[in-house]
């Protein structure tokens, strides 16, 4: 369970990271549409786990590696934005968020299920 402060910091980081990926650094990633789906901050605010989902990109793993390589520059841009709200800028760890793909896979499985109708029960009167 996250504290209220952790939740506030998570929302702040998510909002600012979204703006960085969609406005400021879009050219660094070949115009890929990057969405920050979730940010989780450790209790001591030293680490922020950032979950990303990608659209319009053929190789998601390659793009994630590119983001990890440029993590220091992204962290610097983020620190410039939140310098008045946070004393220490958390270290950013980026992860691929595959919940949308997982949900689509589960929907496809449920759509392909063949459920036979229940047998009709006769009244015993």
Protein Blocks (a to p, Z undefined) as FASTA:
>chain_A
ZZfklmmmmmmmmmmmmmmmmmmmmmmnnopacddfbdcddfklpaccdddddehifblm
lmmmmmmmmmmmmmmmmmmmmmmmpmbdcdddddddfklmmmmmmmmmmmmpccdddddd
dddZZ
